[in-house]
């Protein structure tokens, strides 16, 4: 048992760093031939541990404690840099994060061991809890940022704090628990060490989360601006068509006097295309929704999609026209994208219902979909590869619904996707 404990003392720091680094690697964009790179990195880590086990005393005499522990840190940096698609600043950033986690877990174990004696099962539980929380945070906070660049304002302060922590750890005499008894000085040192590392994790976690939500808001605003611009353009297009149809008799007369058959045929096709939009015209009682339904209706006709609409939107006057266009535009765009992937013509169907019930405005949009849908925080995860720059349509709908005191829910069952919006009529 003493032999195993001695071996663990030699390799424990490397194992702790390796696990912390592996958690980061697991939830980060990986390089090509990842598994080969990871196995190679673990082998290098093991080699460093064995090398220091046999030659540690000589190395410490040559380069001191700082050089001794720097080799372990170098192994961690190599692990992340070799396996993950990060630039050098990101590699250093996440290496500091991993070291901070290792220090927090080790400090808590040392405090417990100093107070109660070394109990292996307690140490294991502490590491499982700390590293489990770390994995959760990396996946749900840091991981959402993808490969977002790290700024010097992030990197330099946290590297400075970690460097101070490492230097104090190296030069602190008796910085490992020896079972010699309880020491308030050692407890205080470990508490300060843990607080410094926890501060790094806390500040960076808050910063990453703030950046994530700022990006979410920017994406929603961008989606809203696009819909607003589309509304303006569609309105101009329909106004132009209205003017053309108003002068239809003059245009037909002009076509009648065209001498070339090819000119008449081309002009006929252009007129037919302009007039077709009236086959999809729906009077919903709301100007913005009328424009949108005409536009999307024409698109669906040209792409063999059945778009049915039962709408009474006259009471939507309390909403801005661009907000109405943004809500329904995003919803219909998502539905059209989904049904376009379906080959069965009987399932290329979109059904929109807009109703007034008991002073509430209710919207229900249903469409078929292929494949599997996954949800996060009640919203579907975008199926597009660039997840950082897509998936804002549904978020924009929810944002606008909540803006007017309403709610939005989505569900997927038996191959049918359902979006429902409930708004109080003010």
Secondary structure, 3 states (H helix, E strand, C coil): CHHHHHHHHHHHHHHHHHHHHHHHHHCCCECCCHHHHHHHHHHHHHHHHHHHHHHHHHHHHHHHHHHHHHHHHHHHHHHHHHHECCCHHHHHHHHHHHHHHHHHHHHHHHHHHHHHCCCHHHHHHHHHHHHHHHHHHHHHHHHHHCCCCCCHHHHHHHHHHHHHHHHHHHHCCCCCCCCCCCCHHHHHHHHHHHHHHHHHHHHHHHHHHHHHHHHHHHHHHHHHHHHHHHHHHHHHHHHHHHHHHHCHHHHHHHHHCCCCHHHHHHHHHHHHHHHHHHHCCCCCCCHHHHHHHHHHHHHHHHCCCEEEEEECCHHHHHCCHHHHHHHHHHHHHHHHHHHHCCCCHHHCEEEEEEEEECCEEEEEEEEECCCCCCEECCEECCCCCCCCCCCHHHHHHHHHHHHCCCEEEEEEECCEEEEEEEEECC
